[in-house]
Amino acid sequence: MSNIYKTLPVFLFVFAFNCGKNRPLQIAGETMGTTYQITIINHSNNEIDAIHLQEKVDSLLNDVNNIFSTYIKTSELTRFNDNMSTMPTKISTKFSELYQKAVSISLSSDGSFDFTVLSLVKLWGFGPGFNNSKIPSKDQINEIMHYTGIENVEFSDGYLSKLDKHVQIDFSAIAKGWGVDQVALFLNDQGFNNYMVEIGGEIRVSGFNNFNSEWSLGISSPEDSETGLYTTITVSDLAVATSGSYNNYFTLENTNYSHIINPKTGYPIKHDLVSATIVAKDCATADAIATAVMVKGFNLGLEWINSLPDIECLLVKVDDSGNYITGKSSGFNY
């Protein structure tokens, strides 16, 4: 019996470097269990205090972590999950904002995006401190399925309630994108118009790069997500997120099990779609929709995206011969 846990981040590579007058200012660090990188193009002659700017960004991202992390025992989300009560709990403004966005996307996706699957994620071994030596039983999965689904939580006037005390929320499929958006809003407030923000492969760009062109982003190859490129796209004033079945999984008895759980079955996804890249106006939306499309699969995912305004996608599936096949939404022209 083999038990191999693989974590290969889905990266979008950014190309925007030169040594000219408008050389980019870069800030990098760690957050949300991953890395972040910010590139700012300063066309003015004003100097930027990079140290002060990074301190502000780190503080902002630390706040996001302290609200939405499932790994931090004192985070607002963890405290809500650990509270074995159905009494209404007052939640912060930011928690409320992300909760309502997550609900909207869940409804739009017909439940393919579901933030109440944390108990299933843990059951399959993908929670904090990965551990999986056997496949969960059908009875175990069915028991948890009784209290998953967004209909098991209620929100009213700033208060969130569990309809079953066992409900556990997980914003992992939207929080990184939300963090990207928060940094972008901060940079806008600081007067920056041309920048790129990336957290763990989720990206939002504004304006133009140092060549005064749209930002060029490389979408990683499913075969080698660390260094290989599948294709590149050019975008401006948009967000891009990629989700893949190949970047986080374990192998047990010669079968790969993806970290992406289908909320309707309780089992990891298993179909020919291996990568979904979403382009949207904000990164939280792109992040969540990328996961929802991975749940839906190639054909249903493409059909759904084509029904949504201001959302585009590039999907990659693998055929029986191991060849990659690309599918693009009707407005994907990047």
C-alpha positions in Angstrom: 0.0 0.0 0.0 1.4 3.4 -0.9 0.3 6.7 0.6 1.9 9.6 -1.3 0.7 13.2 -0.6 1.6 15.7 -3.2 1.3 19.4 -3.1 2.2 21.2 -6.3 1.0 24.8 -6.3 -0.9 26.0 -9.4 1.2 29.0 -10.4 0.5 31.8 -12.8 3.9 33.1 -13.8 4.3 36.9 -14.3 6.5 38.5 -17.0 7.2 42.2 -16.3 10.8 42.9 -15.8 13.5 45.3 -17.2 16.2 47.6 -16.0 14.8 50.8 -17.4 13.4 54.0 -15.9 10.2 52.3 -14.7 11.8 49.3 -13.1 9.2 47.5 -11.0 9.2 47.7 -7.2 8.7 44.2 -5.8 7.5 43.1 -2.4 7.4 39.5 -1.4 6.5 37.5 1.7 4.5 34.7 3.2 0.9 34.5 4.1 -2.0 32.0 4.3 0.4 29.1 4.2 1.8 30.2 0.9 3.8 33.1 -0.6 2.8 36.4 -2.0 4.4 38.8 -4.5 3.5 42.4 -5.3 4.9 44.3 -8.3 4.3 48.0 -8.5 5.1 50.2 -11.5 6.0 53.7 -10.4 5.8 56.0 -13.3 6.3 59.1 -11.2 9.5 60.5 -9.7 8.1 60.0 -6.2 10.1 57.5 -4.0 8.2 54.6 -2.5 9.0 53.6 1.1 9.1 49.8 0.3 9.6 48.8 3.9 6.7 50.8 5.2 4.5 49.5 2.3 5.4 45.9 3.1 4.6 46.4 6.8 1.1 47.7 5.8 0.6 44.8 3.4 1.8 42.2 6.0 -0.5 43.7 8.6 -3.5 43.6 6.2 -2.9 40.0 5.2 -2.3 39.0 8.9 -5.8 40.4 9.6 -7.3 38.3 6.7 -5.5 35.2 8.1 -6.9 35.9 11.6 -10.4 36.0 10.3 -10.5 33.1 7.7 -7.7 30.7 8.5 -8.7 27.1 9.4 -5.1 26.5 10.7 -5.1 29.3 13.3 -6.9 28.1 16.4 -7.8 31.7 17.4 -9.1 32.8 14.0 -12.7 34.1 13.8 -13.6 31.2 11.5 -12.0 28.5 13.7 -13.8 29.9 16.8 -17.1 29.8 14.9 -16.4 26.2 13.8 -15.4 25.1 17.3 -18.5 26.6 18.8 -20.8 23.6 19.2 -24.0 25.7 19.4 -26.8 26.7 17.2 -27.1 30.1 18.8 -26.5 33.1 16.5 -22.9 34.3 16.5 -21.9 37.9 15.8 -19.4 38.0 13.0 -17.1 40.8 11.7 -17.9 43.0 8.7 -15.3 41.3 6.6 -16.5 37.9 7.6 -20.1 39.0 6.6 -18.9 40.4 3.2 -17.0 37.2 2.2 -19.8 35.0 3.5 -22.4 36.7 1.4 -20.2 36.6 -1.7 -19.6 32.9 -1.1 -23.3 32.2 -0.8 -24.0 34.1 -4.1 -21.4 32.0 -5.9 -22.6 28.8 -4.3 -26.2 29.5 -5.5 -25.0 30.4 -9.0 -23.0 27.2 -9.2 -26.0 25.1 -8.0 -23.9 23.9 -5.1 -20.7 23.0 -6.9 -19.0 25.7 -4.8 -19.8 24.8 -1.1 -18.0 26.3 1.8 -19.5 23.9 4.4 -17.4 20.9 3.3 -14.6 21.3 5.9 -15.7 18.1 7.8 -15.5 16.2 4.5 -12.1 17.7 3.8 -10.8 16.6 7.2 -12.3 13.1 6.8 -10.4 12.7 3.5 -7.2 13.8 5.3 -6.8 17.2 3.6 -7.3 19.3 6.7 -4.5 20.7 8.9 -1.8 18.1 9.4 -2.5 15.8 6.4 -3.2 12.2 7.4 -4.8 9.5 5.3 -4.1 5.8 5.5 -7.4 4.5 4.2 -10.4 5.6 2.3 -13.4 6.7 4.4 -16.4 4.4 4.5 -19.6 5.3 2.8 -21.3 5.5 6.2 -18.8 8.0 7.4 -19.3 10.2 4.3 -23.1 9.9 4.5 -23.1 10.9 8.2 -21.2 14.1 7.4 -23.3 14.8 4.3 -26.3 15.3 6.6 -24.9 18.6 7.9 -23.1 19.9 4.8 -24.7 22.4 2.4 -25.2 26.1 2.8 -28.8 25.6 3.8 -27.4 24.5 7.1 -26.2 28.0 8.0 -28.3 31.2 8.3 -27.1 34.8 8.2 -29.2 37.8 9.5 -28.2 41.3 10.6 -24.6 40.5 11.2 -25.2 37.2 13.0 -24.4 33.7 11.6 -26.1 30.6 12.9 -25.6 26.9 12.5 -28.7 24.8 12.0 -26.7 21.8 13.1 -23.9 22.3 15.7 -21.6 20.1 13.6 -21.5 22.4 10.6 -17.9 23.6 9.7 -17.1 26.4 7.3 -14.0 26.4 5.0 -13.2 29.5 2.9 -10.0 28.0 1.5 -11.3 28.1 -2.0 -12.1 31.8 -1.9 -10.0 33.4 0.9 -6.7 33.7 -1.1 -8.6 35.5 -3.8 -10.2 37.7 -1.2 -6.8 38.5 0.2 -5.6 39.5 -3.2 -8.6 41.8 -3.6 -7.9 43.4 -0.2 -4.3 44.2 -1.2 -5.5 45.6 -4.5 -7.9 47.9 -2.8 -5.2 49.1 -0.4 -2.8 49.8 -3.3 -5.6 51.8 -5.0 -6.0 53.8 -1.8 -2.3 54.5 -1.9 -2.6 56.0 -5.4 -1.1 53.2 -7.3 -2.6 52.4 -10.7 -0.2 49.9 -12.3 0.5 46.8 -10.2 0.2 43.0 -9.9 -0.8 41.2 -6.7 -0.3 37.5 -6.5 -1.0 35.2 -3.5 -0.3 31.5 -4.0 -1.0 31.7 -7.8 -4.1 33.9 -7.5 -3.6 37.2 -9.3 -5.1 40.6 -9.8 -3.5 43.2 -12.1 -4.2 46.9 -12.6 -3.1 49.1 -15.5 0.0 48.2 -17.4 3.4 46.6 -16.7 6.8 48.4 -17.1 6.7 48.0 -20.8 3.4 50.0 -20.8 1.7 46.8 -22.0 -0.9 44.5 -20.6 0.4 42.0 -18.0 1.5 38.7 -19.4 0.7 35.7 -17.3 1.9 32.2 -17.9 -0.5 29.4 -17.0 1.4 26.4 -15.7 1.3 23.0 -17.4 -0.5 20.1 -15.6 2.6 18.0 -16.4 5.0 20.3 -14.5 3.2 23.0 -12.6 6.4 24.2 -10.9 8.3 25.2 -14.1 6.5 24.3 -17.2 4.1 26.6 -19.1 0.9 25.5 -20.8 0.1 28.9 -22.4 0.3 32.6 -21.7 -2.5 35.2 -21.5 -2.3 39.0 -21.4 -4.7 41.0 -19.2 -5.3 44.4 -17.6 -7.6 45.4 -14.8 -8.7 41.8 -14.2 -8.2 38.9 -11.8 -7.0 35.4 -12.7 -7.2 32.2 -10.7 -6.4 28.7 -11.5 -7.5 25.5 -9.9 -6.2 22.0 -10.7 -6.8 18.4 -9.8 -3.0 17.7 -10.1 -1.7 20.2 -7.6 -2.8 18.6 -4.3 -3.7 14.9 -4.0 -2.7 11.7 -2.4 -2.1 8.2 -3.9 -3.5 5.1 -2.2 -3.4 1.7 -3.7 -2.4 3.1 -7.1 -5.4 5.5 -7.2 -5.0 9.3 -7.0 -7.5 11.2 -4.8 -7.8 15.0 -5.5 -8.1 17.5 -2.6 -11.2 19.0 -4.4 -14.3 17.4 -2.8 -17.6 17.2 -4.8 -20.1 18.6 -2.3 -22.9 16.6 -3.9 -21.2 13.2 -3.5 -18.8 13.7 -0.6 -16.0 12.1 -2.7 -13.0 13.7 -4.4 -13.6 14.7 -8.0 -12.7 12.2 -10.6 -13.1 13.3 -14.3 -11.0 14.4 -17.2 -10.8 18.1 -16.3 -7.3 18.8 -14.9 -7.1 22.6 -14.9 -9.5 25.5 -14.8 -8.3 29.1 -15.2 -10.9 31.8 -14.6 -10.7 35.5 -15.5 -13.0 37.8 -13.6 -13.2 41.4 -12.3 -12.2 40.4 -8.8 -10.0 37.6 -7.5 -12.4 36.2 -4.8 -14.9 35.4 -7.6 -12.3 34.0 -9.9 -10.9 31.8 -7.0 -14.3 30.3 -6.0 -15.5 29.8 -9.6 -12.3 28.0 -10.5 -13.1 25.4 -7.8 -16.7 25.2 -8.8 -15.7 24.5 -12.4 -13.3 21.7 -11.3 -16.3 20.1 -9.5 -18.6 20.4 -12.5 -16.1 19.0 -15.1 -15.2 20.1 -18.6 -18.5 20.2 -20.4 -20.8 21.4 -17.6 -18.1 23.8 -16.4 -17.8 25.4 -19.9 -21.5 25.6 -20.3 -21.9 27.3 -16.9 -19.2 29.9 -17.6 -20.8 30.8 -20.9 -24.0 31.6 -19.0 -22.3 34.0 -16.6 -21.6 37.7 -17.4 -18.1 39.1 -17.1 -16.5 35.7 -16.4 -14.3 33.8 -18.8 -12.4 30.5 -18.6 -9.7 28.4 -20.1 -10.1 24.7 -19.3 -7.7 21.8 -19.8 -8.8 18.2 -19.9 -6.9 15.0 -20.7 -8.2 12.4 -23.2 -7.7 8.6 -23.1 -4.4 8.9 -24.9 -3.0 11.4 -22.3 -3.3 14.3 -24.7 -4.4 17.7 -23.4 -7.4 19.4 -24.9 -8.2 23.0 -24.3 -11.7 24.5 -24.0 -12.3 28.3 -23.9 -15.4 30.2 -23.1 -17.0 32.3 -25.8 -15.4 35.6 -24.7 -12.0 34.3 -23.8 -9.7 36.4 -26.0 -6.7 37.1 -23.9 
